[in-house]
Amino acid sequence: MLDMPSSHVLALLVALLVLAMAGMAIAGHRRREREQRDHLRAMREREQRLRLSLWASNEIYWQYDLEKRELERTRVEPDLSDDLAVQVDLDKDHQIHPEDLPLVLDRLREYVTGGTQMFLSEHRIMGEGGQWQWMRARGRAIARNEIGHVTRIAGTARNVTSIREKERERRIANEVMHNMAESVAVVDAEFRFVAVNPAFTRMSGYEAADVIGKDGSIINSDQQDEAFYEKSRDAMQQQGCWSGEMWQKRKDGRDFLCAVQFNAIVEPGSRKRLYVVVASDITDRRRIEQELRYLANYDTLTNLPNRTLLAERLSRAIVRARRQGSRMALLFLDLDRFKDINDSLGHATGDRILRATAQRLQEVVGDGHTVARIGGDEFTVLLEDLSGGDEAERCAQRIIDAFDAPLRLDDRHEIAISPSIGISLFPDHAQVPTDLLKHADTAMYQAKAAGRRTFLRYADAMDGDIRRRATLIAALRKVVERGELRLVYQPQLVLADGRIGAVEALLRWNSPEHGDVPPSQFIPLAEESGLIVSIGEWVLREACNTLADWRRDGIDNVLMSVNVSAVQLLRSDLAQTVQQVLRETGVPANQLELELTESVLMANAEHATERLQTFRRLGVSIAVDDFGTGYSSLAYLRRLPITTLKIDKAFIDDLGRPGDSEDAAITTTVIAMAHSLGLRVVAEGVETAEQQRFLLQHGCDMVQGYLLSGPLNSLDCLRFLQDWQNTPQVVSASARLDPAASPP
């Protein structure tokens, strides 16, 4: 190389330099390519992360051009291959709900003028489905013009419609809980208070701060043992719910009875279990029920069982006697000439005589047997587990002997009085309570006819009604086809506004052989023989036809009340018959009321409830007739779908008279109880203005009786209704009819 010419050496150096520069250029190009690939990969990774973040957060990226008023939205959604695809759309007609637009513009103006650091808004926009959607948007300026004014804003937005709905539901739930009349408390899984509403404070006396975080046992009462409360908690934990009655204690130490419903819920977000406790204070209602139950089952003058409780005990005694193969007896007692004594010495003395009689009867009979007062001066004695009728006669004789000694009314007064006694035996004379009572009553009247102060055992020869019953039943089989039945109608007055609100259809039978037969005689026979089904259908159809005629004559706002027997309710397809009659006559269902006695409903309450629900679904009203004279059971009455309670005439007769505290107390209690159950109250047998004023003052809804009108035939009743409708009247004492007059 040293021998090479200098020109060659120079050329070689140049060549090497060129090669070096070319190598450097290639290396630089490769480095730039590598850096560009890394940059593109980083950009793609950032773009993918941006897509993932937008998709995962369910947010939309948006840009708004303030000068062009155009909104560009960018959203990320999976495509058909589940790759995250970017969708961009330009909205030149961005619709904001008219109610929200002023607020959006105010916030936008506040931001672009520097009043806030960020644009924030929650408003409604028109969605793709044509529905308004709530959006929560936020953004900042990304472009300004040459004078610094914001020209473009960008940010993210999220659909918060479902969140808003949940918040609205929560607010409504809070308001409902706050305004509920019932006490509402929320407790956690350990039964510590989490929240209470104002009604809880009103009911218990505890403020929220007094109980939050404390165990629910803070309000437990001593009237129930700890095991009861533990059992209810166990039931809640295992079943998620519990309902029942529970005694609680107020902050001031007083106990109160609650109807409580516990239900488990899951706390939103935490998934923790909570219990919602809804409670109502039923202390007063229970007290009224107990008082009314006592009034319905016991005689308030003597504290003896009354006719209702006697019937229940008779029924149970018959069941036991059948099962054990034993005998029993019913003694029916009536005080001789008590009416004369009562009229001459006064009702106060008469009441003392009755109380002294009750006490002596209990002393003679003993605690093992039932002594009852069934009305007036009539008493009964129920004797069980007898070996024969002689035991009953020996007991009757002991009673008569016991009354040989005068009754001591007080320290200074004594009175001598004797009983007459009738005896009926099971199973010798009757198989059911009503027949036992009836036969004992028949034997008692025979004892009175035999000279009083004696006893007689029932015998078939005593009562010619047995043969009469057979002939009446035979005649009843043809009453419909012979046209011997007719209906009369007795109006009912609405006390609040003086209009006639209803009429009761009453059945009458005029027999060519037997004359006018009272309903009290032939209706029980029709029920026993099963003829009441066809007769009842005739009554229903006739009453509805009459109402349809009245409606055509302009009487279109009167309720027609039709009596229904137990046999009709429980044995026939009465619901189908009612539907058919209403359809044929065109009478609206809400203008028909089916009237049943309390004893009918209580005899088979569950079955009756099921049948009555059918009528209520049709729109037909249900009334309970003769309330207080049957098998009173408030626990079942409040479960029955009834609309009307009719107070029996026996409780109305002495209303308004001085000293009539017993009937007045019963009547006012029944009215209050019925209204608490949402029932309409009708008083039967109203015959004096004093009775009507008493009932009006104590909130009775309607009255029925001779003060207003006796039963009328259909034409007379129509004229009565038309006259009353054209010229409303006020019933007064001078307008009442003679209550002793026979109904038409």
Beta strands, then each sheet from edge to edge (+ up, - down):
strand 1: 59-65
strand 2: 70-78
strand 3: 84-91
strand 4: 119-126
strand 5: 132-144
strand 6: 150-159
strand 7: 183-188
strand 8: 193-196
strand 9: 241-249
strand 10: 255-266
strand 11: 273-281
strand 12: 327-335
strand 13: 370-375
strand 14: 378-386
strand 15: 407-408
strand 16: 414-415
strand 17: 419-426
strand 18: 455-457
strand 19: 485-494
strand 20: 500-511
strand 21: 515-517
strand 22: 559-563
strand 23: 592-597
strand 24: 621-627
strand 25: 644-647
strand 26: 680-684
strand 27: 702-704
sheet 1: 3+ 2- 1+ 6- 5+ 4-
sheet 2: 8+ 7- 11+ 10- 9+
sheet 3: 13+ 14- 12+ 17- 18-
sheet 4: 15+ 16-
sheet 5: 21+ 20- 19+ 27- 26- 25- 24- 23- 22-
end
